[in-house]
Amino acid sequence: MALIHSRMPVILPEDAYDEWLESGDVAATGLVPMFRPYPNDGIEARPISTRVNNVRNDDPDLVEACREWELAW
């Protein structure tokens, strides 16, 4: 992610889904142990259209690789 942005998003592993969703009134510090680096082989960076920046666009093409950027990537 460092090539794209200086901050890494939180990506929870599947085994943490239930705990995260059922956390209720737990203090945020109790959730911190779930924030572990996500394995590099579990994510993929792909260039996509800037259409994702507009909430009015809502179609499957938004997640398709953008050919224009693919050539420069």
mmCIF file of the N, C-alpha and C atoms, coordinates in Angstrom:
data_MODEL
# 
_entry.id   MODEL 
# 
loop_
_atom_site.group_PDB 
_atom_site.id 
_atom_site.type_symbol 
_atom_site.label_atom_id 
_atom_site.label_alt_id 
_atom_site.label_comp_id 
_atom_site.label_asym_id 
_atom_site.label_entity_id 
_atom_site.label_seq_id 
_atom_site.pdbx_PDB_ins_code 
_atom_site.Cartn_x 
_atom_site.Cartn_y 
_atom_site.Cartn_z 
_atom_site.occupancy 
_atom_site.B_iso_or_equiv 
_atom_site.pdbx_formal_charge 
_atom_site.auth_seq_id 
_atom_site.auth_comp_id 
_atom_site.auth_asym_id 
_atom_site.auth_atom_id 
_atom_site.pdbx_PDB_model_num 
ATOM 1   N N  . MET A 1 1  ? 0.819   -1.203  0.000   1.00 0.00 ? 1  MET A N  1 
ATOM 2   C CA . MET A 1 1  ? 0.000   0.000   0.000   1.00 0.00 ? 1  MET A CA 1 
ATOM 3   C C  . MET A 1 1  ? 0.855   1.255   0.000   1.00 0.00 ? 1  MET A C  1 
ATOM 4   N N  . ALA A 1 2  ? 2.070   1.171   0.480   1.00 0.00 ? 2  ALA A N  1 
ATOM 5   C CA . ALA A 1 2  ? 2.911   2.361   0.595   1.00 0.00 ? 2  ALA A CA 1 
ATOM 6   C C  . ALA A 1 2  ? 3.122   3.067   -0.740  1.00 0.00 ? 2  ALA A C  1 
ATOM 7   N N  . LEU A 1 3  ? 3.087   2.331   -1.833  1.00 0.00 ? 3  LEU A N  1 
ATOM 8   C CA . LEU A 1 3  ? 3.244   2.956   -3.149  1.00 0.00 ? 3  LEU A CA 1 
ATOM 9   C C  . LEU A 1 3  ? 2.022   3.785   -3.533  1.00 0.00 ? 3  LEU A C  1 
ATOM 10  N N  . ILE A 1 4  ? 0.879   3.464   -2.914  1.00 0.00 ? 4  ILE A N  1 
ATOM 11  C CA . ILE A 1 4  ? -0.371  4.131   -3.258  1.00 0.00 ? 4  ILE A CA 1 
ATOM 12  C C  . ILE A 1 4  ? -0.724  5.221   -2.253  1.00 0.00 ? 4  ILE A C  1 
ATOM 13  N N  . HIS A 1 5  ? -0.530  4.926   -0.973  1.00 0.00 ? 5  HIS A N  1 
ATOM 14  C CA . HIS A 1 5  ? -0.933  5.867   0.067   1.00 0.00 ? 5  HIS A CA 1 
ATOM 15  C C  . HIS A 1 5  ? -0.116  5.631   1.330   1.00 0.00 ? 5  HIS A C  1 
ATOM 16  N N  . SER A 1 6  ? 0.078   6.659   2.125   1.00 0.00 ? 6  SER A N  1 
ATOM 17  C CA . SER A 1 6  ? 0.887   6.532   3.336   1.00 0.00 ? 6  SER A CA 1 
ATOM 18  C C  . SER A 1 6  ? 0.151   5.856   4.490   1.00 0.00 ? 6  SER A C  1 
ATOM 19  N N  . ARG A 1 7  ? -1.166  5.723   4.368   1.00 0.00 ? 7  ARG A N  1 
ATOM 20  C CA . ARG A 1 7  ? -1.936  5.059   5.426   1.00 0.00 ? 7  ARG A CA 1 
ATOM 21  C C  . ARG A 1 7  ? -2.478  3.731   4.920   1.00 0.00 ? 7  ARG A C  1 
ATOM 22  N N  . MET A 1 8  ? -2.498  2.751   5.807   1.00 0.00 ? 8  MET A N  1 
ATOM 23  C CA . MET A 1 8  ? -3.020  1.429   5.453   1.00 0.00 ? 8  MET A CA 1 
ATOM 24  C C  . MET A 1 8  ? -4.423  1.302   6.015   1.00 0.00 ? 8  MET A C  1 
ATOM 25  N N  . PRO A 1 9  ? -5.381  0.881   5.198   1.00 0.00 ? 9  PRO A N  1 
ATOM 26  C CA . PRO A 1 9  ? -6.735  0.682   5.727   1.00 0.00 ? 9  PRO A CA 1 
ATOM 27  C C  . PRO A 1 9  ? -6.772  -0.537  6.651   1.00 0.00 ? 9  PRO A C  1 
ATOM 28  N N  . VAL A 1 10 ? -7.708  -0.557  7.556   1.00 0.00 ? 10 VAL A N  1 
ATOM 29  C CA . VAL A 1 10 ? -7.888  -1.724  8.410   1.00 0.00 ? 10 VAL A CA 1 
ATOM 30  C C  . VAL A 1 10 ? -8.655  -2.767  7.615   1.00 0.00 ? 10 VAL A C  1 
ATOM 31  N N  . ILE A 1 11 ? -8.081  -3.932  7.488   1.00 0.00 ? 11 ILE A N  1 
ATOM 32  C CA . ILE A 1 11 ? -8.732  -5.054  6.825   1.00 0.00 ? 11 ILE A CA 1 
ATOM 33  C C  . ILE A 1 11 ? -8.745  -6.183  7.843   1.00 0.00 ? 11 ILE A C  1 
ATOM 34  N N  . LEU A 1 12 ? -9.927  -6.555  8.276   1.00 0.00 ? 12 LEU A N  1 
ATOM 35  C CA . LEU A 1 12 ? -10.030 -7.599  9.289   1.00 0.00 ? 12 LEU A CA 1 
ATOM 36  C C  . LEU A 1 12 ? -10.015 -8.985  8.654   1.00 0.00 ? 12 LEU A C  1 
ATOM 37  N N  . PRO A 1 13 ? -9.303  -9.928  9.287   1.00 0.00 ? 13 PRO A N  1 
ATOM 38  C CA . PRO A 1 13 ? -9.372  -11.304 8.801   1.00 0.00 ? 13 PRO A CA 1 
ATOM 39  C C  . PRO A 1 13 ? -10.739 -11.887 9.124   1.00 0.00 ? 13 PRO A C  1 
ATOM 40  N N  . GLU A 1 14 ? -11.158 -12.888 8.377   1.00 0.00 ? 14 GLU A N  1 
ATOM 41  C CA . GLU A 1 14 ? -12.492 -13.472 8.579   1.00 0.00 ? 14 GLU A CA 1 
ATOM 42  C C  . GLU A 1 14 ? -12.739 -13.913 10.008  1.00 0.00 ? 14 GLU A C  1 
ATOM 43  N N  . ASP A 1 15 ? -11.712 -14.421 10.685  1.00 0.00 ? 15 ASP A N  1 
ATOM 44  C CA . ASP A 1 15 ? -11.922 -14.913 12.047  1.00 0.00 ? 15 ASP A CA 1 
ATOM 45  C C  . ASP A 1 15 ? -12.202 -13.792 13.047  1.00 0.00 ? 15 ASP A C  1 
ATOM 46  N N  . ALA A 1 16 ? -12.097 -12.531 12.636  1.00 0.00 ? 16 ALA A N  1 
ATOM 47  C CA . ALA A 1 16 ? -12.382 -11.399 13.518  1.00 0.00 ? 16 ALA A CA 1 
ATOM 48  C C  . ALA A 1 16 ? -13.739 -10.760 13.233  1.00 0.00 ? 16 ALA A C  1 
ATOM 49  N N  . TYR A 1 17 ? -14.429 -11.181 12.175  1.00 0.00 ? 17 TYR A N  1 
ATOM 50  C CA . TYR A 1 17 ? -15.701 -10.559 11.789  1.00 0.00 ? 17 TYR A CA 1 
ATOM 51  C C  . TYR A 1 17 ? -16.715 -10.559 12.931  1.00 0.00 ? 17 TYR A C  1 
ATOM 52  N N  . ASP A 1 18 ? -16.959 -11.726 13.515  1.00 0.00 ? 18 ASP A N  1 
ATOM 53  C CA . ASP A 1 18 ? -17.988 -11.825 14.559  1.00 0.00 ? 18 ASP A CA 1 
ATOM 54  C C  . ASP A 1 18 ? -17.667 -10.939 15.750  1.00 0.00 ? 18 ASP A C  1 
ATOM 55  N N  . GLU A 1 19 ? -16.423 -10.976 16.190  1.00 0.00 ? 19 GLU A N  1 
ATOM 56  C CA . GLU A 1 19 ? -16.032 -10.159 17.350  1.00 0.00 ? 19 GLU A CA 1 
ATOM 57  C C  . GLU A 1 19 ? -16.205 -8.667  17.046  1.00 0.00 ? 19 GLU A C  1 
ATOM 58  N N  . TRP A 1 20 ? -15.827 -8.255  15.845  1.00 0.00 ? 20 TRP A N  1 
ATOM 59  C CA . TRP A 1 20 ? -15.956 -6.853  15.457  1.00 0.00 ? 20 TRP A CA 1 
ATOM 60  C C  . TRP A 1 20 ? -17.424 -6.435  15.431  1.00 0.00 ? 20 TRP A C  1 
ATOM 61  N N  . LEU A 1 21 ? -18.260 -7.258  14.825  1.00 0.00 ? 21 LEU A N  1 
ATOM 62  C CA . LEU A 1 21 ? -19.672 -6.912  14.672  1.00 0.00 ? 21 LEU A CA 1 
ATOM 63  C C  . LEU A 1 21 ? -20.443 -6.998  15.981  1.00 0.00 ? 21 LEU A C  1 
ATOM 64  N N  . GLU A 1 22 ? -19.979 -7.782  16.924  1.00 0.00 ? 22 GLU A N  1 
ATOM 65  C CA . GLU A 1 22 ? -20.669 -7.946  18.190  1.00 0.00 ? 22 GLU A CA 1 
ATOM 66  C C  . GLU A 1 22 ? -20.013 -7.165  19.316  1.00 0.00 ? 22 GLU A C  1 
ATOM 67  N N  . SER A 1 23 ? -19.137 -6.232  18.983  1.00 0.00 ? 23 SER A N  1 
ATOM 68  C CA . SER A 1 23 ? -18.362 -5.535  20.007  1.00 0.00 ? 23 SER A CA 1 
ATOM 69  C C  . SER A 1 23 ? -19.209 -4.632  20.907  1.00 0.00 ? 23 SER A C  1 
ATOM 70  N N  . GLY A 1 24 ? -20.357 -4.171  20.441  1.00 0.00 ? 24 GLY A N  1 
ATOM 71  C CA . GLY A 1 24 ? -21.259 -3.370  21.272  1.00 0.00 ? 24 GLY A CA 1 
ATOM 72  C C  . GLY A 1 24 ? -20.584 -2.171  21.903  1.00 0.00 ? 24 GLY A C  1 
ATOM 73  N N  . ASP A 1 25 ? -20.622 -2.117  23.229  1.00 0.00 ? 25 ASP A N  1 
ATOM 74  C CA . ASP A 1 25 ? -20.084 -0.973  23.967  1.00 0.00 ? 25 ASP A CA 1 
ATOM 75  C C  . ASP A 1 25 ? -18.640 -1.170  24.412  1.00 0.00 ? 25 ASP A C  1 
ATOM 76  N N  . VAL A 1 26 ? -17.907 -2.040  23.771  1.00 0.00 ? 26 VAL A N  1 
ATOM 77  C CA . VAL A 1 26 ? -16.514 -2.287  24.128  1.00 0.00 ? 26 VAL A CA 1 
ATOM 78  C C  . VAL A 1 26 ? -15.685 -1.034  23.832  1.00 0.00 ? 26 VAL A C  1 
ATOM 79  N N  . ALA A 1 27 ? -14.773 -0.709  24.734  1.00 0.00 ? 27 ALA A N  1 
ATOM 80  C CA . ALA A 1 27 ? -13.886 0.435   24.504  1.00 0.00 ? 27 ALA A CA 1 
ATOM 81  C C  . ALA A 1 27 ? -13.022 0.157   23.273  1.00 0.00 ? 27 ALA A C  1 
ATOM 82  N N  . ALA A 1 28 ? -12.722 1.189   22.536  1.00 0.00 ? 28 ALA A N  1 
ATOM 83  C CA . ALA A 1 28 ? -11.923 1.043   21.315  1.00 0.00 ? 28 ALA A CA 1 
ATOM 84  C C  . ALA A 1 28 ? -10.600 0.332   21.591  1.00 0.00 ? 28 ALA A C  1 
ATOM 85  N N  . THR A 1 29 ? -10.015 0.563   22.749  1.00 0.00 ? 29 THR A N  1 
ATOM 86  C CA . THR A 1 29 ? -8.739  -0.088  23.059  1.00 0.00 ? 29 THR A CA 1 
ATOM 87  C C  . THR A 1 29 ? -8.882  -1.605  23.115  1.00 0.00 ? 29 THR A C  1 
ATOM 88  N N  . GLY A 1 30 ? -10.081 -2.107  23.379  1.00 0.00 ? 30 GLY A N  1 
ATOM 89  C CA . GLY A 1 30 ? -10.308 -3.540  23.392  1.00 0.00 ? 30 GLY A CA 1 
ATOM 90  C C  . GLY A 1 30 ? -10.322 -4.152  22.008  1.00 0.00 ? 30 GLY A C  1 
ATOM 91  N N  . LEU A 1 31 ? -10.478 -3.319  20.999  1.00 0.00 ? 31 LEU A N  1 
ATOM 92  C CA . LEU A 1 31 ? -10.511 -3.804  19.618  1.00 0.00 ? 31 LEU A CA 1 
ATOM 93  C C  . LEU A 1 31 ? -9.151  -3.734  18.927  1.00 0.00 ? 31 LEU A C  1 
ATOM 94  N N  . VAL A 1 32 ? -8.239  -3.003  19.516  1.00 0.00 ? 32 VAL A N  1 
ATOM 95  C CA . VAL A 1 32 ? -6.921  -2.787  18.918  1.00 0.00 ? 32 VAL A CA 1 
ATOM 96  C C  . VAL A 1 32 ? -6.193  -4.088  18.556  1.00 0.00 ? 32 VAL A C  1 
ATOM 97  N N  . PRO A 1 33 ? -6.288  -5.150  19.358  1.00 0.00 ? 33 PRO A N  1 
ATOM 98  C CA . PRO A 1 33 ? -5.581  -6.386  18.978  1.00 0.00 ? 33 PRO A CA 1 
ATOM 99  C C  . PRO A 1 33 ? -5.993  -6.946  17.612  1.00 0.00 ? 33 PRO A C  1 
ATOM 100 N N  . MET A 1 34 ? -7.160  -6.584  17.119  1.00 0.00 ? 34 MET A N  1 
ATOM 101 C CA . MET A 1 34 ? -7.589  -7.037  15.794  1.00 0.00 ? 34 MET A CA 1 
ATOM 102 C C  . MET A 1 34 ? -6.855  -6.318  14.670  1.00 0.00 ? 34 MET A C  1 
ATOM 103 N N  . PHE A 1 35 ? -6.252  -5.190  14.961  1.00 0.00 ? 35 PHE A N  1 
ATOM 104 C CA . PHE A 1 35 ? -5.593  -4.383  13.935  1.00 0.00 ? 35 PHE A CA 1 
ATOM 105 C C  . PHE A 1 35 ? -4.179  -4.899  13.697  1.00 0.00 ? 35 PHE A C  1 
ATOM 106 N N  . ARG A 1 36 ? -4.094  -5.941  12.895  1.00 0.00 ? 36 ARG A N  1 
ATOM 107 C CA . ARG A 1 36 ? -2.806  -6.539  12.562  1.00 0.00 ? 36 ARG A CA 1 
ATOM 108 C C  . ARG A 1 36 ? -2.537  -6.280  11.085  1.00 0.00 ? 36 ARG A C  1 
ATOM 109 N N  . PRO A 1 37 ? -1.275  -6.235  10.703  1.00 0.00 ? 37 PRO A N  1 
ATOM 110 C CA . PRO A 1 37 ? -0.990  -6.075  9.273   1.00 0.00 ? 37 PRO A CA 1 
ATOM 111 C C  . PRO A 1 37 ? -1.626  -7.214  8.477   1.00 0.00 ? 37 PRO A C  1 
ATOM 112 N N  . TYR A 1 38 ? -2.241  -6.869  7.387   1.00 0.00 ? 38 TYR A N  1 
ATOM 113 C CA . TYR A 1 38 ? -2.885  -7.870  6.534   1.00 0.00 ? 38 TYR A CA 1 
ATOM 114 C C  . TYR A 1 38 ? -1.820  -8.484  5.640   1.00 0.00 ? 38 TYR A C  1 
ATOM 115 N N  . PRO A 1 39 ? -1.846  -9.792  5.422   1.00 0.00 ? 39 PRO A N  1 
ATOM 116 C CA . PRO A 1 39 ? -0.810  -10.418 4.598   1.00 0.00 ? 39 PRO A CA 1 
ATOM 117 C C  . PRO A 1 39 ? -0.807  -9.895  3.162   1.00 0.00 ? 39 PRO A C  1 
ATOM 118 N N  . ASN A 1 40 ? 0.366   -9.635  2.645   1.00 0.00 ? 40 ASN A N  1 
ATOM 119 C CA . ASN A 1 40 ? 0.495   -9.091  1.285   1.00 0.00 ? 40 ASN A CA 1 
ATOM 120 C C  . ASN A 1 40 ? -0.131  -9.985  0.231   1.00 0.00 ? 40 ASN A C  1 
ATOM 121 N N  . ASP A 1 41 ? -0.127  -11.288 0.454   1.00 0.00 ? 41 ASP A N  1 
ATOM 122 C CA . ASP A 1 41 ? -0.695  -12.178 -0.553  1.00 0.00 ? 41 ASP A CA 1 
ATOM 123 C C  . ASP A 1 41 ? -2.222  -12.226 -0.493  1.00 0.00 ? 41 ASP A C  1 
ATOM 124 N N  . GLY A 1 42 ? -2.810  -11.462 0.425   1.00 0.00 ? 42 GLY A N  1 
ATOM 125 C CA . GLY A 1 42 ? -4.260  -11.426 0.559   1.00 0.00 ? 42 GLY A CA 1 
ATOM 126 C C  . GLY A 1 42 ? -4.917  -10.240 -0.112  1.00 0.00 ? 42 GLY A C  1 
ATOM 127 N N  . ILE A 1 43 ? -4.113  -9.319  -0.634  1.00 0.00 ? 43 ILE A N  1 
ATOM 128 C CA . ILE A 1 43 ? -4.673  -8.133  -1.286  1.00 0.00 ? 43 ILE A CA 1 
ATOM 129 C C  . ILE A 1 43 ? -3.981  -7.908  -2.631  1.00 0.00 ? 43 ILE A C  1 
ATOM 130 N N  . GLU A 1 44 ? -4.661  -7.184  -3.481  1.00 0.00 ? 44 GLU A N  1 
ATOM 131 C CA . GLU A 1 44 ? -4.126  -6.889  -4.805  1.00 0.00 ? 44 GLU A CA 1 
ATOM 132 C C  . GLU A 1 44 ? -4.469  -5.452  -5.165  1.00 0.00 ? 44 GLU A C  1 
ATOM 133 N N  . ALA A 1 45 ? -3.505  -4.714  -5.663  1.00 0.00 ? 45 ALA A N  1 
ATOM 134 C CA . ALA A 1 45 ? -3.749  -3.352  -6.127  1.00 0.00 ? 45 ALA A CA 1 
ATOM 135 C C  . ALA A 1 45 ? -3.998  -3.391  -7.627  1.00 0.00 ? 45 ALA A C  1 
ATOM 136 N N  . ARG A 1 46 ? -5.099  -2.752  -8.048  1.00 0.00 ? 46 ARG A N  1 
ATOM 137 C CA . ARG A 1 46 ? -5.425  -2.660  -9.464  1.00 0.00 ? 46 ARG A CA 1 
ATOM 138 C C  . ARG A 1 46 ? -5.887  -1.247  -9.755  1.00 0.00 ? 46 ARG A C  1 
ATOM 139 N N  . PRO A 1 47 ? -5.450  -0.677  -10.837 1.00 0.00 ? 47 PRO A N  1 
ATOM 140 C CA . PRO A 1 47 ? -5.957  0.651   -11.204 1.00 0.00 ? 47 PRO A CA 1 
ATOM 141 C C  . PRO A 1 47 ? -7.420  0.532   -11.637 1.00 0.00 ? 47 PRO A C  1 
ATOM 142 N N  . ILE A 1 48 ? -8.246  1.444   -11.155 1.00 0.00 ? 48 ILE A N  1 
ATOM 143 C CA . ILE A 1 48 ? -9.654  1.468   -11.534 1.00 0.00 ? 48 ILE A CA 1 
ATOM 144 C C  . ILE A 1 48 ? -10.029 2.882   -11.958 1.00 0.00 ? 48 ILE A C  1 
ATOM 145 N N  . SER A 1 49 ? -11.182 3.015   -12.524 1.00 0.00 ? 49 SER A N  1 
ATOM 146 C CA . SER A 1 49 ? -11.652 4.292   -13.043 1.00 0.00 ? 49 SER A CA 1 
ATOM 147 C C  . SER A 1 49 ? -11.867 5.311   -11.927 1.00 0.00 ? 49 SER A C  1 
ATOM 148 N N  . THR A 1 50 ? -11.668 6.571   -12.252 1.00 0.00 ? 50 THR A N  1 
ATOM 149 C CA . THR A 1 50 ? -11.961 7.639   -11.297 1.00 0.00 ? 50 THR A CA 1 
ATOM 150 C C  . THR A 1 50 ? -13.466 7.807   -11.099 1.00 0.00 ? 50 THR A C  1 
ATOM 151 N N  . ARG A 1 51 ? -14.271 7.040   -11.837 1.00 0.00 ? 51 ARG A N  1 
ATOM 152 C CA . ARG A 1 51 ? -15.726 7.063   -11.652 1.00 0.00 ? 51 ARG A CA 1 
ATOM 153 C C  . ARG A 1 51 ? -16.103 6.662   -10.221 1.00 0.00 ? 51 ARG A C  1 
ATOM 154 N N  . VAL A 1 52 ? -15.223 5.944   -9.516  1.00 0.00 ? 52 VAL A N  1 
ATOM 155 C CA . VAL A 1 52 ? -15.528 5.526   -8.140  1.00 0.00 ? 52 VAL A CA 1 
ATOM 156 C C  . VAL A 1 52 ? -15.640 6.733   -7.210  1.00 0.00 ? 52 VAL A C  1 
ATOM 157 N N  . ASN A 1 53 ? -15.153 7.868   -7.639  1.00 0.00 ? 53 ASN A N  1 
ATOM 158 C CA . ASN A 1 53 ? -15.182 9.072   -6.806  1.00 0.00 ? 53 ASN A CA 1 
ATOM 159 C C  . ASN A 1 53 ? -16.545 9.759   -6.767  1.00 0.00 ? 53 ASN A C  1 
ATOM 160 N N  . ASN A 1 54 ? -17.489 9.275   -7.550  1.00 0.00 ? 54 ASN A N  1 
ATOM 161 C CA . ASN A 1 54 ? -18.813 9.894   -7.609  1.00 0.00 ? 54 ASN A CA 1 
ATOM 162 C C  . ASN A 1 54 ? -19.855 8.896   -7.120  1.00 0.00 ? 54 ASN A C  1 
ATOM 163 N N  . VAL A 1 55 ? -20.543 9.219   -6.033  1.00 0.00 ? 55 VAL A N  1 
ATOM 164 C CA . VAL A 1 55 ? -21.523 8.328   -5.424  1.00 0.00 ? 55 VAL A CA 1 
ATOM 165 C C  . VAL A 1 55 ? -22.682 7.984   -6.368  1.00 0.00 ? 55 VAL A C  1 
ATOM 166 N N  . ARG A 1 56 ? -22.923 8.807   -7.359  1.00 0.00 ? 56 ARG A N  1 
ATOM 167 C CA . ARG A 1 56 ? -24.003 8.523   -8.316  1.00 0.00 ? 56 ARG A CA 1 
ATOM 168 C C  . ARG A 1 56 ? -23.680 7.347   -9.229  1.00 0.00 ? 56 ARG A C  1 
ATOM 169 N N  . ASN A 1 57 ? -22.420 7.013   -9.351  1.00 0.00 ? 57 ASN A N  1 
ATOM 170 C CA . ASN A 1 57 ? -22.022 5.859   -10.157 1.00 0.00 ? 57 ASN A CA 1 
ATOM 171 C C  . ASN A 1 57 ? -22.110 4.615   -9.276  1.00 0.00 ? 57 ASN A C  1 
ATOM 172 N N  . ASP A 1 58 ? -22.923 3.660   -9.688  1.00 0.00 ? 58 ASP A N  1 
ATOM 173 C CA . ASP A 1 58 ? -23.111 2.447   -8.900  1.00 0.00 ? 58 ASP A CA 1 
ATOM 174 C C  . ASP A 1 58 ? -23.392 1.275   -9.836  1.00 0.00 ? 58 ASP A C  1 
ATOM 175 N N  . ASP A 1 59 ? -22.318 0.759   -10.432 1.00 0.00 ? 59 ASP A N  1 
ATOM 176 C CA . ASP A 1 59 ? -22.486 -0.361  -11.348 1.00 0.00 ? 59 ASP A CA 1 
ATOM 177 C C  . ASP A 1 59 ? -21.244 -1.250  -11.252 1.00 0.00 ? 59 ASP A C  1 
ATOM 178 N N  . PRO A 1 60 ? -21.352 -2.487  -11.705 1.00 0.00 ? 60 PRO A N  1 
ATOM 179 C CA . PRO A 1 60 ? -20.244 -3.438  -11.592 1.00 0.00 ? 60 PRO A CA 1 
ATOM 180 C C  . PRO A 1 60 ? -18.961 -2.998  -12.294 1.00 0.00 ? 60 PRO A C  1 
ATOM 181 N N  . ASP A 1 61 ? -19.085 -2.141  -13.293 1.00 0.00 ? 61 ASP A N  1 
ATOM 182 C CA . ASP A 1 61 ? -17.891 -1.692  -14.021 1.00 0.00 ? 61 ASP A CA 1 
ATOM 183 C C  . ASP A 1 61 ? -16.922 -0.912  -13.137 1.00 0.00 ? 61 ASP A C  1 
ATOM 184 N N  . LEU A 1 62 ? -17.378 -0.420  -12.007 1.00 0.00 ? 62 LEU A N  1 
ATOM 185 C CA . LEU A 1 62 ? -16.513 0.369   -11.127 1.00 0.00 ? 62 LEU A CA 1 
ATOM 186 C C  . LEU A 1 62 ? -15.325 -0.436  -10.611 1.00 0.00 ? 62 LEU A C  1 
ATOM 187 N N  . VAL A 1 63 ? -15.463 -1.715  -10.471 1.00 0.00 ? 63 VAL A N  1 
ATOM 188 C CA . VAL A 1 63 ? -14.364 -2.522  -9.940  1.00 0.00 ? 63 VAL A CA 1 
ATOM 189 C C  . VAL A 1 63 ? -13.559 -3.224  -11.034 1.00 0.00 ? 63 VAL A C  1 
ATOM 190 N N  . GLU A 1 64 ? -13.921 -2.988  -12.278 1.00 0.00 ? 64 GLU A N  1 
ATOM 191 C CA . GLU A 1 64 ? -13.146 -3.548  -13.379 1.00 0.00 ? 64 GLU A CA 1 
ATOM 192 C C  . GLU A 1 64 ? -11.854 -2.751  -13.547 1.00 0.00 ? 64 GLU A C  1 
ATOM 193 N N  . ALA A 1 65 ? -10.793 -3.436  -13.881 1.00 0.00 ? 65 ALA A N  1 
ATOM 194 C CA . ALA A 1 65 ? -9.522  -2.752  -14.097 1.00 0.00 ? 65 ALA A CA 1 
ATOM 195 C C  . ALA A 1 65 ? -9.688  -1.713  -15.195 1.00 0.00 ? 65 ALA A C  1 
ATOM 196 N N  . CYS A 1 66 ? -9.099  -0.583  -14.997 1.00 0.00 ? 66 CYS A N  1 
ATOM 197 C CA . CYS A 1 66 ? -9.198  0.519   -15.945 1.00 0.00 ? 66 CYS A CA 1 
ATOM 198 C C  . CYS A 1 66 ? -8.106  0.361   -17.001 1.00 0.00 ? 66 CYS A C  1 
ATOM 199 N N  . ARG A 1 67 ? -8.501  0.121   -18.215 1.00 0.00 ? 67 ARG A N  1 
ATOM 200 C CA . ARG A 1 67 ? -7.545  -0.118  -19.306 1.00 0.00 ? 67 ARG A CA 1 
ATOM 201 C C  . ARG A 1 67 ? -6.591  1.073   -19.489 1.00 0.00 ? 67 ARG A C  1 
ATOM 202 N N  . GLU A 1 68 ? -7.124  2.272   -19.380 1.00 0.00 ? 68 GLU A N  1 
ATOM 203 C CA . GLU A 1 68 ? -6.295  3.480   -19.554 1.00 0.00 ? 68 GLU A CA 1 
ATOM 204 C C  . GLU A 1 68 ? -5.134  3.488   -18.560 1.00 0.00 ? 68 GLU A C  1 
ATOM 205 N N  . TRP A 1 69 ? -5.411  3.186   -17.295 1.00 0.00 ? 69 TRP A N  1 
ATOM 206 C CA . TRP A 1 69 ? -4.376  3.182   -16.276 1.00 0.00 ? 69 TRP A CA 1 
ATOM 207 C C  . TRP A 1 69 ? -3.534  1.920   -16.333 1.00 0.00 ? 69 TRP A C  1 
ATOM 208 N N  . GLU A 1 70 ? -4.131  0.836   -16.792 1.00 0.00 ? 70 GLU A N  1 
ATOM 209 C CA . GLU A 1 70 ? -3.420  -0.434  -16.878 1.00 0.00 ? 70 GLU A CA 1 
ATOM 210 C C  . GLU A 1 70 ? -2.171  -0.288  -17.749 1.00 0.00 ? 70 GLU A C  1 
ATOM 211 N N  . LEU A 1 71 ? -2.272  0.486   -18.800 1.00 0.00 ? 71 LEU A N  1 
ATOM 212 C CA . LEU A 1 71 ? -1.152  0.681   -19.690 1.00 0.00 ? 71 LEU A CA 1 
ATOM 213 C C  . LEU A 1 71 ? -0.017  1.461   -19.032 1.00 0.00 ? 71 LEU A C  1 
ATOM 214 N N  . ALA A 1 72 ? -0.351  2.354   -18.125 1.00 0.00 ? 72 ALA A N  1 
ATOM 215 C CA . ALA A 1 72 ? 0.659   3.169   -17.449 1.00 0.00 ? 72 ALA A CA 1 
ATOM 216 C C  . ALA A 1 72 ? 1.164   2.529   -16.175 1.00 0.00 ? 72 ALA A C  1 
ATOM 217 N N  . TRP A 1 73 ? 0.404   1.578   -15.628 1.00 0.00 ? 73 TRP A N  1 
ATOM 218 C CA . TRP A 1 73 ? 0.722   0.953   -14.339 1.00 0.00 ? 73 TRP A CA 1 
ATOM 219 C C  . TRP A 1 73 ? 1.950   0.171   -14.473 1.00 0.00 ? 73 TRP A C  1 
# 
